[in-house]
């Protein structure tokens, strides 16, 4: 049985490494489809009374909308029109008032973002992602042994990278809420790694004679219940947001859902398995233990 | 005797702890209460001056209903209060009423709390709703501080020139004026004059820095802003922009607006309830400035006027900053004008100037920043009037010859609200319709209800008795979180914020799950229930703190970069972590001790009986 787990973990880790490499290639080749928050441009969400197909509505709109535009369906009778930033648009939003009355146009949300602020956001967002990864890694190094800390940090990187790759693969837009979701994933997916790491530490100290591989198996087995329950309650609530929260939260909910599934996976197959490859052993914890013992002995 | 003392102390400690926990939950529940009473949005119509009569209720109602607004309630006292049946449309109704009755009454959109009096008296209010839940207009403006600095350096050069002429400083030359600095060159004879000039300028502009160089027999002094001086200048420019924008928005009659600094160079303005951004945009983005100049026969600054061009003395007699109040009006021929009243200093300047120049012309220069076709911001100036000074002028006078009534009104408003030295550009603009806000609220809370009930059902099914405790703790968590959000100023609920709330609920059970799994393990190893409870809670604590701290780190990072909706999410997340740690560890520990002590007592009783 232990052997089976050992094998499963090793193959899971290899699978993750392959997936990370694949993601890197995918992101580098296709690039993210950045949302309006980052590229700038005009987005108009609106409602009409006629039930039209995308093509039919596009034909209706073409004479009125200046420059190029992209149309997307948000739900029954609700649409989104995106006008990328273009030069020489005199009145980019004039169509909102010029459209014939029989469409029954009602503007729900109209946004304009300058291209310049978008570029700043990309920089800031990337920086935030980097800073939080770094801060969390630092915390881990202080709190755990470096092998566990390194593995947990790599697991985080793995989660973020694969989630971004998922967005590239599906062709979903990457906007500001998705970035927020990525940061939340960093926080949450670490939970799993920490709980398992804590258990590993506890068991390694308690049973110094056991081979580390067995100890990790034991730690995983005893935390598996918690991992599954927490992940499933969280995923259920995220599914509720996805289903009922409206179109503007779809990207956010999708990112969180994928991120948490990946986080659960990586806490088992990356952050719990990698330390063993890096040579974690009882000796790594012995120093600390004797220190403590000495302290205890020194006390009257 | 000696053995008893610690046990009584711990008994009191336990009791004290229990009381504290209960008190915290009660206080937060009280804070959460006003959320059951959402604020009402009303239109308030009040007379401009005391003598003027208000339009009658029937007239107001008639005007509103002609434009498809349905009136739910209308009350008249000193001021008329109108409640619309669809309150989200209050802002557009305000515009309509202001247009109709603008000359005799001032119309404002106000918020009225509906909570019971004793709750209001405690100073408690419901959570503020963000724009995406309320509908409204958002602007993000970039403040071009570099342009303002350029302008400031230009002014310093003009000032230097004026001082040089006035004090008759020979042998001093003013050279090369850029944003990097102003260069003054002096011959050996002019050295004393140079120092005099320097000192005068330094006194007037305290953040300037001087560097003196000797080039042969010439002395070259460079006046420039140091990095710290520049930072101070930027800070002041931003502050001025913020204050000016705030008072402009106040002038527009929007009381619930949020105007805050975003990052180093941006200002974020949220106008809840407003539906038509054009009027607000015209006022907010305007950089109009007025200044008054003497005319010159030759040289100076050539500026376009109504007929041909005029030569102005580039140094203004006084500028918009000296204006105390401004009111639009009409002259005897019905042409629009703006009546100005100057501050005492401005009045003094005007007095001196007009006394020396009776019979000579004075020009009113109107300048504003306009983005040209290359998106470069340029200052465009125009002389709107050249008038002969008939008499000595004091603090009060008027600017005539304005194109339209609208222009006169806008100009008066801008002058009242204070001027802007830095040009503003709108980098983000968003209009959220009221129906989308309603839709967002209902979908957000549906998601919350579904997420909460599924989680509760699962915990009850899986852990039975312990699950019941988890459910109570979860409810306490939700109440605490809402209470905390209402209590803290500056917390705004947005749609991503509601998503954060839902997520917190999903994650909050984690704390309980970690503890309950520990307890199960302890039970398997043969401990008694009471013992397992104590050990379970104690051992799980370090893991719980670790796990939540890391999430907290990312929430804080998110809070520092995000604005608007994202900030809403980050705040809910951070507060959610605090409340779920409190409820998951402290509250549920109290609950389970209480629950199982009662239980064990009754079973003991049964066994004994």
Contacts between the chains, C-beta under 8 A, distances in Angstrom:
chain1	res1	chain2	res2	distance
A	45	B	436	7.1
A	47	B	435	7.8
A	106	B	433	7.0
A	106	B	435	7.1
A	107	B	431	7.1
A	107	B	433	5.6
A	108	B	432	7.4
A	108	B	433	4.6
A	108	B	435	6.5
A	108	B	436	4.1
A	108	B	439	7.9
A	109	B	430	7.1
A	109	B	431	7.1
A	109	B	432	5.0
A	109	B	433	6.4
A	109	B	436	5.3
A	110	B	430	6.8
A	110	B	431	4.5
A	111	B	428	7.4
A	111	B	429	7.1
A	111	B	430	4.2
A	111	B	431	7.7
A	112	B	426	7.7
A	112	B	428	6.4
A	112	B	429	4.2
A	112	B	430	7.1
A	113	B	427	7.2
A	113	B	428	4.9
A	114	B	142	7.9
A	114	B	425	7.6
A	114	B	426	7.6
A	114	B	427	3.8
A	114	B	428	6.5
A	116	B	142	7.7
A	116	B	427	6.4
A	117	B	140	6.8
A	117	B	142	7.5
A	117	B	266	7.5
A	117	B	427	4.4
A	117	B	428	6.1
A	120	B	263	7.9
A	124	B	561	5.2
A	125	B	561	6.9
A	127	B	561	7.5
A	128	B	557	5.4
A	128	B	558	6.8
A	128	B	560	7.6
A	128	B	561	4.3
A	131	B	557	5.6
A	132	B	553	6.4
A	132	B	554	4.6
A	132	B	557	4.1
A	132	B	558	7.6
A	135	B	553	5.0
A	135	B	557	6.8
A	136	B	550	5.3
A	136	B	553	5.6
A	136	B	554	6.9
A	139	B	549	6.9
A	139	B	550	6.2
A	139	B	553	6.5
A	140	B	550	7.8
A	143	B	546	6.4
A	176	B	562	7.5
A	176	B	565	7.6
A	176	B	566	5.7
A	177	B	496	5.8
A	177	B	565	7.2
A	177	B	566	7.1
A	177	B	569	7.7
A	179	B	566	7.7
A	180	B	496	6.6
A	180	B	558	6.1
A	180	B	562	6.5
A	180	B	566	4.9
A	180	B	569	5.3
A	180	B	570	7.2
A	183	B	554	4.9
A	183	B	555	8.0
A	183	B	557	6.5
A	183	B	558	4.8
A	184	B	503	7.3
A	184	B	551	7.8
A	184	B	554	6.7
A	184	B	555	7.9
A	184	B	558	7.6
A	184	B	569	7.8
A	184	B	573	6.6
A	186	B	554	4.9
A	187	B	550	5.7
A	187	B	551	3.4
A	187	B	552	7.5
A	187	B	553	7.0
A	187	B	554	3.8
A	187	B	555	6.6
A	187	B	573	7.9
A	188	B	507	6.9
A	188	B	551	6.2
A	190	B	547	7.3
A	190	B	550	4.5
A	190	B	551	7.4
A	191	B	510	6.8
A	191	B	547	4.1
A	191	B	550	7.2
A	191	B	551	6.9
A	194	B	543	6.7
A	194	B	546	4.8
A	194	B	547	5.0
A	194	B	550	6.8
A	195	B	514	6.7
A	195	B	543	5.3
A	195	B	547	6.2
A	198	B	542	6.9
A	198	B	543	4.6
A	198	B	546	6.8
A	222	B	517	7.9
A	222	B	521	6.7
A	223	B	517	7.6
A	225	B	517	5.5
A	225	B	520	8.0
A	226	B	510	7.8
A	226	B	513	5.1
A	226	B	514	5.7
A	226	B	517	4.7
A	229	B	458	8.0
A	229	B	462	6.9
A	229	B	509	7.8
A	229	B	513	5.0
A	230	B	507	7.5
A	230	B	509	7.0
A	230	B	510	4.4
A	230	B	513	5.4
A	232	B	458	7.7
A	233	B	454	7.8
A	233	B	455	5.1
A	233	B	458	6.1
A	233	B	459	7.8
A	233	B	506	5.1
A	233	B	509	5.2
A	233	B	510	7.8
A	233	B	513	8.0
A	234	B	503	7.2
A	234	B	506	4.1
A	234	B	507	5.7
A	234	B	510	7.7
A	235	B	506	7.8
A	236	B	451	6.8
A	236	B	454	5.0
A	236	B	455	6.7
A	236	B	458	7.4
A	236	B	506	6.7
A	237	B	451	3.6
A	237	B	454	7.2
A	237	B	455	6.4
A	237	B	502	5.1
A	237	B	503	6.2
A	237	B	505	6.0
A	237	B	506	3.3
A	238	B	502	7.9
A	238	B	503	6.9
A	238	B	506	6.9
A	240	B	447	4.8
A	240	B	448	7.9
A	240	B	450	4.2
A	240	B	451	4.0
A	240	B	454	6.9
A	240	B	502	6.4
A	241	B	447	4.8
A	241	B	451	7.1
A	241	B	499	5.1
A	241	B	502	5.4
A	241	B	503	7.5
A	243	B	447	7.4
A	243	B	450	7.6
A	244	B	443	5.4
A	244	B	446	4.4
A	244	B	447	4.1
A	244	B	450	6.1
A	245	B	443	5.6
A	245	B	444	6.3
A	245	B	447	4.6
A	245	B	495	7.4
A	245	B	498	7.7
A	245	B	499	6.1
A	245	B	502	7.9
A	246	B	439	6.7
A	246	B	440	6.1
A	246	B	443	4.3
A	246	B	444	7.6
A	246	B	495	7.2
A	248	B	132	7.7
A	248	B	440	7.6
A	248	B	495	6.5
A	249	B	495	6.5
A	249	B	496	7.1
A	249	B	499	5.7
A	252	B	496	6.6
A	252	B	499	6.3
A	253	B	499	7.4
A	256	B	503	7.2
